[in-house]
């Protein structure tokens, strides 16, 4: 079964709560309790809130960076040969338990 549309939305019948929105040549949005939590973008995807991962996160590119902090204060990356940690805010502290 195929549904052909330029905009497709799945909503609840009784409360008009949005579940999923799909746009022609554009994003796909997924909602939880009528609040957008996941959206595809032209460069990948955006997640609002926490992302809990039970497995491995693979970044199979030598140009990708893990950026943390509101101003990307902490970065972690690998260039194919070397690994880097860059800290531009405050002290870099490594804790061991």
Secondary structure, 3 states (H helix, E strand, C coil): CCCCCCEEEEECCCCCCEEEEEECCCCEEEEECCEEEEEEECCEEEECCCCCCCCCCCCCCCCCEEEECCCCCEEEEECCCCEEEEECCCCCCCCCC
